[in-house]
Amino acid sequence: MAGTKKLVIVESPTKAKTIGGYLGDDYEVIASVGHVRDLAEPSELPAELKKGPFGRFAVDVENDFAPYYVVNDNKKKTVAELKRALKDADELWLATDEDREGEAIAWHLLEVLKPKVPVRRMVFHEITKDAIEQAKQNTRDLDTALVDAQETRRILDRLYGYDISPVLWRKVAPKLSAGRVQSAATRLVVDRERERQAFNAAEYWDLSASFHPSADAPDPTAFTARLVRLDGQRLATGGDFGDDGKLTPRAIKAGSVPLEQQRAEQLAALLTPQAVATVRSVETKPHTRRPAAPFTTSTLQQEASRKLRYSSRQTMSFAQSLYENGYITYMRTDSPTLSQQAIQAARTQASELYGAQTLPEKPRVYTGKAKGAQEAHEAIRPAGDIFQRPTELKGKLSQGEHALYDLIWKRTVASQMADAKGSTDTVTLEASVTESDRTAPTTAEFTASGTVITFPGFLLAYEEGRDEKRGDTEQNVSLPQLSSGQSLDVTDPEAKGHETSPPPRYTEASLTKRLEELGIGRPSTYAAIISTIMDRGYVTKKGQALVPSWIAFSVVRLLEEHFSALVNYDFTAEMENDLDRIASGEADRSKWLGEFYFGTDSHPGLRGVVDNLGEIDARAINTIRIDDQISLRNGKYGPYLEVFDEKSEVGDDGVLKPRAVNIPDGLAPDELTPAKAHELAEAEPAEDRVVGLHPSTGKRIIAKNGRFGPYVSELPDEGEELPKGQKPRTASLFKSMDPATVDLDTAIALLELPRVVGVDPESNAEITAQNGRYGPYLKKGTDTRSLTSEEAIFSIDLAGAQELFAQPKYGARKASSALKEFDADPVSGKPVKVRDGRFGPYVTDGETNATIPRGDSVDDITFERAIELLAIKRAKGPAKKKAPAKKAAAKKPAAKKTPAKKAAAKKTTAKSAEKTVDPVRSAAAKKAAATRAAKKAAAEAALAE
């Protein structure tokens, strides 16, 4: 309608800026910056609700699982701005993403803003002028089934985490967490490490040699071939052995036998002087390769990990920026399908760049094969009906964004190109040798294969990466022209020994692939799942490999033994399917949550499991047996070894006490073999080492390894009893020190800590240097500053200490002046840092500075939050100079409020609070959970003028 003012709300400032460029002056585009409200934390509930039905989860499980929502502290200002903008608007357009999360954001905006103007739901999968124009003409109603699915997922995660995490706190360690999907992902990584621990390597040998056609042959090129059979019996390769180090039943059935070292070396010695090989056969087969499908969220993360070494988090951050700036289509999808517009654009560019002969006669159509695929979006591809080439975007994108766009562009164009064609030649050679322990000559068969590409097709544009595979012995050899019966000379025979390798650890790429295969999680969650299990300390990265921590073993063991169904992969995947059914309107939200939480006749439900856990042996959960003498224990301060041997002491009760032995940092679980454990135990000193006598007290000072690391201690004299509550002086050794070599002077200096550095002349306060739980630091009264190293405790002087105290408090924590450092910003491509400034901490990428709001603490700032703050600041533009302040007019004395006016004011305040903090779903939303028809009615009511 011409002349009306339309308020358009999107999630991000970047998206708002891009869309705003395509809409006219009648549209005002504002970002909500994600969700404006969420489930309340139970601890933050109003006092009167903490003891009520909402008190445990901020969800009333007895009343259709009604949630208690609150506007986030850091979004109250945003909500106020949206309300102000809505007052001047004639229409409200909700243009959040077209998925469950985006639909839920739109619904929450309706619940908070309570618009009295017409509302439209605007959706699109790419941010281009044509797509936005088409979306304007095709608005729709809010899809409350999608909202129900997102809300069910959020409530489900709250019930799961808040019921199970406390069990982990009590029985494993504080601050741990359990999650419906994160726990299943952690179990996958732990299961793979268990396979590696149980793995037994098998030794096998092979034999290869060089084969030379005669000099007068048409093609005298030499090549290498490998021995595959002896007297017709197949020789085993790495893939024929199982994890137990023995031949698999399949290999045995095929008649495979391992080649032993002695025979391999004997054959190698006989081949050169004796043998002349003969070409037994040359087999040629056509070779065809099809291009990979266009990217889905999962395959994009996998390929970016393989080729660009991006983490899942980095990939999605760059993809988000590319989408919001209009360069690619929506980046959360599990569909590999391309629109007709995209197919035509890809075919046109393939023809222009690589020739018309690289196009197949008909366009290629791809369909999804992922378990549980359900998204309606098309594949991830360059935006628009004419793709921008990567060369055209040089300088417009950051380095990270450009590399990812280049990958997406190549994959999309290649997906519409012709198959690569060629031929694979396999030559079989035969040679006879006479072994000393055999009466008849031995026939040795060698093979070699070579593939020649005669028509590259899509390979001109792109070739998909590969994950590591076990037992992969494929070799592509360049073969000369050979004919059956041709004689070849044999040279350079070489026998090589090999060991089978354990299953490879998951990488971010292969874990994403496995989660997708099992149907665990959805496109929008893969990056968050991997980030969560790493942030929680369950998994660390070693190169590209994901290595589980010992604490992850305890967590997974507890969940497997007491919550087995909840970490069952099929059960977790089935929950995802149920959420999909809720999203399509085929299942009822409240009924499904009730069955999950309260149970049915066939399963007890989460509450039944938690209420009937019984006694959990925390010690058993946290103990992993290495062998009869040694076990690994997860303790309060980390993992250590418990050793029962001849060095162990007998307690007063006559029971043998285990020794505690430290585990080196960085030792992966599969590397802690029984042999390694005994090596660590033997390295520990059997007795306390006497360093010397203290020159002042005459007491013995000893150095020893303790449960919490090496330390020195001053022992009382024989027969001396210390006063009640007093213990011998002790001090931990620095990380650079060894209890076997620490000298007396160093030990005394450690025992005398804290060291007095001097007295501050300004405050007259004493400055001391000491070691603490979080590392070395200086203390002056109640003020502290971190030191850069433990050695600085003894070397820093008063001037150096004063210089540190003159710096901002957080600036001394690291050698860098930044309080925190993150990856590159997806917009500027520069590292993001948190710094302490004159007016408090702020986020910066070197170009844009964004103050950290009062509701956020430095410790809580994540990479995503930092990016969000920078995006908000950029959207606002440079700060405007303030005009000179006018002199304020004299205020009139306030009129006294009558009791009636006071009551009216109180009512107005309560009403205002109700709009900001909505405790439960509205009546219309509650009815929406009952039937599909009621859902539609609720949506129409919410969107009515």
HUKAJO-V180930 format. One record per residue. SS is DSSP state (alpha for helix, beta for strand, coil for the rest). PSI is psi as a letter, one per 40 degrees, with the letter a starting at -180 (* if undefined). OMEGA is omega as a letter, one per 20 degrees, with the letter a starting at -180 (NA if undefined). Layout:
SS | PSI | OMEGA
SS | PSI | OMEGA
//
This chain:
coil | h | a
coil | i | r
coil | e | r
coil | i | r
coil | h | a
beta | h | r
beta | h | r
beta | h | r
beta | h | r
beta | i | a
coil | d | a
coil | i | r
alpha | d | r
alpha | d | r
alpha | d | r
alpha | d | a
alpha | d | a
alpha | d | a
alpha | d | r
alpha | d | r
coil | d | a
coil | e | a
coil | i | a
coil | a | a
coil | e | a
coil | e | a
beta | h | r
beta | h | a
beta | h | a
beta | i | r
beta | h | r
coil | e | a
coil | f | r
coil | a | r
coil | i | r
coil | e | r
beta | i | a
beta | i | r
beta | h | r
coil | i | r
coil | h | a
alpha | d | a
alpha | e | a
alpha | e | r
coil | i | r
coil | i | a
alpha | d | a
alpha | e | a
alpha | e | a
alpha | d | r
coil | e | a
coil | a | a
coil | d | r
coil | e | a
coil | d | a
coil | d | a
coil | e | a
coil | f | r
beta | h | r
beta | g | a
coil | e | a
coil | e | a
coil | g | r
coil | f | r
coil | f | r
beta | h | a
beta | i | r
coil | h | a
beta | i | r
beta | i | r
beta | h | a
coil | i | a
alpha | d | a
alpha | e | r
alpha | e | a
alpha | d | r
alpha | d | r
alpha | d | r
alpha | d | r
alpha | d | r
alpha | d | r
alpha | d | r
alpha | d | r
alpha | d | a
alpha | d | a
alpha | d | r
alpha | d | a
coil | e | a
coil | i | r
coil | e | r
beta | i | r
beta | h | r
beta | h | r
beta | h | a
coil | f | r
coil | i | a
coil | i | a
coil | g | r
coil | a | a
alpha | d | a
alpha | d | r
alpha | d | r
alpha | d | r
alpha | d | r
alpha | d | r
alpha | d | a
alpha | d | r
alpha | d | r
alpha | d | r
alpha | d | a
alpha | d | a
alpha | d | a
alpha | d | a
coil | g | a
coil | i | r
coil | e | r
coil | i | r
beta | i | a
beta | h | r
beta | i | r
beta | h | a
coil | h | a
coil | i | a
coil | i | a
coil | e | r
beta | i | a
coil | g | r
coil | i | a
alpha | d | a
alpha | d | a
alpha | d | r
alpha | d | r
alpha | d | r
alpha | d | r
alpha | d | r
alpha | d | a
alpha | e | a
coil | f | r
coil | i | a
beta | i | r
coil | i | r
coil | h | r
coil | g | a
alpha | e | r
alpha | d | r
alpha | d | r
alpha | d | r
alpha | d | a
alpha | d | r
alpha | d | a
alpha | d | r
alpha | d | r
alpha | d | a
alpha | d | r
alpha | d | r
alpha | d | r
alpha | d | r
alpha | d | a
alpha | d | a
alpha | d | a
alpha | d | a
alpha | e | r
alpha | d | a
alpha | d | a
alpha | d | r
alpha | d | r
alpha | d | r
alpha | d | a
alpha | d | a
alpha | d | a
alpha | e | a
coil | c | a
coil | i | r
coil | i | r
coil | e | r
coil | i | r
coil | i | r
coil | i | r
coil | i | a
coil | d | a
coil | d | a
alpha | d | a
alpha | d | r
alpha | d | r
alpha | d | r
alpha | d | r
alpha | d | r
alpha | d | a
alpha | d | r
alpha | d | r
alpha | d | r
alpha | d | r
alpha | d | r
alpha | d | r
alpha | d | r
alpha | d | r
alpha | d | a
alpha | e | a
coil | h | r
coil | h | a
coil | i | r
coil | h | r
beta | h | r
beta | i | a
beta | i | r
beta | i | a
beta | h | r
beta | i | a
beta | i | r
beta | i | a
beta | h | a
beta | h | r
beta | i | r
coil | i | a
coil | d | a
coil | e | r
coil | i | r
coil | d | r
coil | h | a
coil | e | a
coil | h | r
coil | i | r
beta | i | a
beta | h | r
beta | i | a
beta | i | r
beta | h | a
beta | d | a
beta | i | r
beta | h | a
coil | f | r
coil | e | a
beta | h | a
beta | h | r
beta | h | a
coil | i | r
coil | i | a
alpha | d | a
alpha | e | a
alpha | e | a
beta | i | r
coil | i | a
coil | e | r
coil | e | r
coil | e | a
coil | i | r
beta | i | r
coil | i | r
alpha | d | a
alpha | d | r
alpha | d | r
alpha | d | r
alpha | d | r
coil | e | r
coil | f | a
coil | i | r
beta | i | r
coil | i | r
coil | h | a
coil | i | a
alpha | d | a
alpha | d | a
alpha | d | r
alpha | d | a
alpha | d | r
alpha | d | r
alpha | d | r
alpha | d | a
alpha | d | a
alpha | d | a
alpha | d | a
alpha | d | a
alpha | d | a
alpha | d | b
coil | i | r
beta | h | a
beta | i | r
beta | h | r
beta | h | a
beta | d | r
beta | i | r
beta | h | a
beta | h | r
beta | h | r
beta | i | r
beta | i | a
beta | h | r
beta | h | r
beta | h | r
coil | i | r
coil | i | r
coil | i | r
coil | i | r
coil | i | a
beta | h | r
coil | i | r
alpha | d | a
alpha | d | a
alpha | d | r
alpha | d | r
alpha | d | r
alpha | d | a
alpha | d | r
alpha | d | r
alpha | d | a
alpha | d | a
alpha | d | a
alpha | e | a
coil | f | r
coil | i | r
coil | i | r
alpha | d | a
alpha | d | r
alpha | d | a
alpha | d | a
alpha | d | r
alpha | d | r
alpha | d | a
alpha | d | r
alpha | d | a
alpha | d | r
alpha | d | r
alpha | d | a
alpha | d | r
coil | e | r
coil | e | a
coil | d | r
beta | i | r
beta | i | a
coil | h | a
coil | e | r
coil | g | a
coil | i | r
coil | f | r
coil | h | r
coil | e | a
coil | i | r
coil | i | r
coil | i | r
alpha | d | r
alpha | d | a
alpha | d | r
alpha | d | a
alpha | d | r
alpha | d | a
alpha | d | a
alpha | d | r
alpha | d | a
alpha | d | r
alpha | d | a
alpha | d | a
alpha | d | a
alpha | d | a
alpha | e | r
coil | i | a
alpha | d | a
alpha | e | a
alpha | e | a
beta | h | r
coil | i | a
coil | d | a
coil | i | r
coil | i | r
coil | h | r
coil | h | a
coil | i | r
coil | i | a
coil | i | r
coil | e | a
coil | i | r
coil | h | r
coil | e | r
coil | h | a
coil | e | a
coil | i | a
coil | e | a
coil | i | r
coil | a | a
coil | i | r
beta | h | a
coil | i | r
beta | i | a
coil | i | r
coil | i | r
coil | e | r
coil | h | a
coil | h | r
coil | h | a
coil | i | a
alpha | d | a
alpha | d | a
alpha | e | a
alpha | e | r
coil | h | a
coil | d | r
coil | d | a
coil | i | r
coil | i | a
alpha | d | r
alpha | d | r
alpha | d | a
alpha | d | r
alpha | d | a
alpha | d | r
alpha | d | r
alpha | d | r
alpha | d | a
alpha | d | a
alpha | d | a
alpha | d | a
alpha | d | a
alpha | d | a
alpha | d | a
alpha | d | a
alpha | e | a
coil | e | a
beta | i | a
coil | i | r
coil | i | r
beta | h | a
beta | i | r
beta | a | r
beta | i | r
beta | h | r
beta | h | r
beta | h | a
beta | h | r
beta | h | a
beta | i | a
beta | h | r
beta | i | r
beta | h | r
beta | i | r
coil | h | r
coil | i | a
coil | d | a
coil | e | a
coil | i | a
coil | d | a
coil | i | r
coil | i | r
beta | h | r
beta | h | r
beta | h | r
beta | h | r
beta | i | r
beta | i | r
beta | i | a
beta | i | r
beta | h | r
beta | h | r
beta | h | r
beta | h | r
beta | d | r
beta | h | a
coil | d | r
alpha | b | a
alpha | e | a
alpha | e | r
alpha | d | a
coil | d | a
coil | i | r
coil | h | a
coil | i | r
coil | i | a
coil | i | r
coil | i | r
coil | h | r
coil | i | r
coil | i | r
coil | f | a
coil | h | a
coil | e | a
coil | h | r
coil | h | r
coil | h | a
coil | i | r
coil | h | a
coil | i | r
coil | i | r
coil | h | a
coil | i | r
coil | i | a
coil | h | r
coil | e | a
coil | i | r
beta | i | a
beta | i | r
beta | i | a
beta | h | r
beta | i | r
beta | f | r
beta | h | a
beta | h | r
beta | h | a
beta | h | r
beta | i | a
beta | i | r
beta | h | r
coil | i | a
coil | i | r
coil | i | r
coil | h | a
coil | i | r
coil | i | r
coil | i | r
beta | i | r
alpha | d | a
alpha | d | a
alpha | d | r
alpha | d | r
alpha | d | r
alpha | d | a
alpha | d | r
alpha | d | r
alpha | d | r
alpha | d | a
alpha | e | a
coil | f | r
coil | h | a
coil | i | r
coil | i | a
coil | d | a
coil | e | a
coil | e | a
alpha | d | a
alpha | d | a
alpha | d | r
alpha | d | a
alpha | d | r
alpha | d | a
alpha | d | a
alpha | d | r
alpha | d | r
alpha | d | a
coil | e | r
coil | e | r
coil | d | a
beta | i | r
beta | i | r
beta | h | r
beta | g | a
coil | b | r
coil | e | a
beta | i | r
beta | h | a
beta | h | r
beta | i | r
coil | i | r
alpha | d | r
alpha | d | r
alpha | d | r
alpha | d | r
alpha | d | a
alpha | d | a
alpha | d | r
alpha | d | r
alpha | d | a
alpha | d | r
alpha | d | a
alpha | d | a
alpha | e | r
coil | f | a
alpha | d | a
alpha | d | a
alpha | e | r
alpha | e | r
coil | h | a
alpha | d | a
alpha | d | a
alpha | d | r
alpha | d | r
alpha | d | a
alpha | d | r
alpha | d | r
alpha | d | r
alpha | d | r
alpha | d | r
alpha | d | r
alpha | d | r
alpha | d | r
alpha | d | a
alpha | d | r
coil | e | r
coil | e | a
coil | e | a
coil | i | a
coil | h | a
alpha | d | a
alpha | d | a
alpha | d | a
alpha | d | r
alpha | d | r
alpha | d | r
alpha | d | r
alpha | d | a
alpha | d | a
alpha | e | r
coil | i | r
coil | a | r
coil | d | a
coil | d | r
coil | i | a
coil | e | a
alpha | i | a
alpha | d | a
alpha | d | a
alpha | d | r
alpha | d | a
alpha | d | a
alpha | e | a
coil | f | a
coil | d | a
coil | a | a
coil | h | r
coil | h | r
coil | g | a
alpha | d | a
alpha | d | a
alpha | d | r
alpha | d | a
coil | e | a
beta | h | r
beta | h | a
beta | h | r
coil | d | r
coil | a | a
coil | d | a
coil | d | a
beta | h | r
beta | i | r
beta | h | r
beta | h | r
beta | h | a
beta | a | a
coil | d | a
coil | f | r
beta | a | a
beta | i | r
beta | i | r
beta | h | r
beta | h | a
beta | h | r
coil | h | r
coil | a | a
coil | e | r
coil | e | a
coil | i | a
beta | i | r
beta | h | a
coil | i | r
coil | d | a
coil | e | r
coil | e | a
coil | h | r
beta | h | r
beta | h | r
coil | i | r
beta | i | r
beta | h | a
beta | h | a
beta | i | r
coil | h | a
coil | i | r
coil | i | r
coil | e | r
coil | h | a
coil | i | a
alpha | d | a
alpha | e | r
alpha | e | r
coil | g | r
coil | i | r
alpha | d | r
alpha | d | r
alpha | d | r
alpha | d | r
alpha | d | r
alpha | d | r
alpha | d | a
alpha | d | a
alpha | d | a
alpha | d | r
coil | h | a
coil | h | a
coil | d | a
coil | i | r
coil | h | r
beta | h | r
beta | h | a
beta | d | a
beta | a | r
beta | h | r
coil | h | a
coil | d | a
coil | d | a
coil | e | a
coil | e | a
coil | i | r
beta | h | r
beta | h | a
beta | i | r
beta | h | a
beta | i | r
beta | h | r
beta | a | a
coil | d | a
coil | f | r
beta | i | a
beta | i | a
beta | i | r
beta | i | a
beta | i | r
beta | h | a
coil | i | r
coil | i | r
coil | i | r
coil | h | r
coil | e | a
coil | h | r
coil | h | r
coil | i | r
coil | i | a
coil | h | r
coil | e | a
coil | h | a
coil | i | r
coil | i | r
coil | h | r
beta | i | r
beta | h | r
beta | i | r
coil | i | r
coil | i | a
coil | d | a
coil | e | a
coil | i | a
coil | h | a
coil | d | a
coil | e | a
coil | e | a
coil | h | a
coil | i | a
alpha | d | a
alpha | d | r
alpha | d | r
alpha | d | r
alpha | d | r
alpha | d | r
alpha | d | a
alpha | d | a
coil | e | r
coil | i | j
coil | i | a
beta | h | r
beta | h | r
beta | d | a
beta | a | r
beta | h | r
coil | h | a
coil | d | a
coil | d | a
coil | e | a
coil | f | r
coil | i | a
beta | h | r
beta | h | r
beta | i | r
beta | h | a
beta | i | r
beta | i | a
beta | a | a
coil | d | a
coil | e | r
beta | a | a
beta | i | a
beta | i | r
beta | i | r
beta | h | r
beta | h | a
coil | b | r
coil | e | a
beta | i | a
beta | i | r
beta | h | r
beta | i | r
coil | i | a
coil | d | a
coil | i | r
coil | d | a
coil | d | a
alpha | e | r
alpha | d | a
alpha | d | a
alpha | d | a
coil | h | r
coil | a | a
alpha | d | a
alpha | d | r
alpha | d | r
alpha | d | r
alpha | d | r
alpha | d | r
alpha | d | a
alpha | d | r
alpha | e | r
coil | i | r
coil | i | a
alpha | d | a
alpha | e | a
alpha | d | a
alpha | e | a
coil | d | a
coil | i | r
coil | d | r
coil | i | r
coil | e | a
coil | i | r
coil | d | r
beta | i | r
beta | h | a
beta | a | r
beta | i | a
beta | i | r
coil | h | a
coil | e | a
coil | d | a
coil | d | a
coil | e | a
coil | i | a
beta | i | r
beta | h | a
beta | i | r
beta | h | a
beta | i | r
beta | h | a
beta | a | a
coil | d | a
coil | f | r
beta | i | a
beta | i | a
beta | i | r
beta | h | r
beta | i | r
coil | e | a
coil | e | r
coil | d | a
coil | h | r
beta | h | r
beta | h | r
beta | h | r
coil | h | a
coil | i | a
coil | d | a
coil | e | a
coil | i | r
coil | i | a
alpha | d | a
alpha | d | a
alpha | e | a
coil | h | r
coil | i | r
alpha | d | a
alpha | d | a
alpha | d | r
alpha | d | r
alpha | d | a
alpha | d | a
alpha | d | r
alpha | d | r
alpha | d | r
alpha | d | a
alpha | d | r
alpha | d | a
alpha | d | a
alpha | d | a
coil | i | a
coil | i | a
coil | h | r
coil | i | r
coil | h | a
coil | h | r
coil | i | r
coil | h | a
coil | h | r
coil | i | r
coil | h | a
coil | h | r
coil | i | a
coil | h | a
coil | i | r
coil | i | r
coil | h | a
coil | h | r
coil | i | r
coil | h | r
coil | h | r
coil | i | r
alpha | d | a
alpha | d | r
alpha | d | r
alpha | d | r
alpha | d | r
alpha | d | r
alpha | d | r
alpha | d | r
alpha | d | r
alpha | d | r
alpha | d | r
alpha | d | a
alpha | d | r
alpha | d | r
alpha | d | a
alpha | d | r
alpha | d | a
alpha | d | a
coil | h | a
coil | h | a
coil | d | a
coil | i | r
coil | i | r
coil | i | a
alpha | d | r
alpha | d | a
alpha | d | r
alpha | d | r
alpha | d | a
alpha | d | a
coil | e | a
coil | d | a
coil | i | a
alpha | d | a
alpha | d | a
alpha | d | r
alpha | d | a
alpha | d | r
alpha | d | r
alpha | d | a
alpha | d | a
alpha | d | r
alpha | d | a
alpha | d | a
alpha | e | a
coil | i | a
coil | * | NA
//
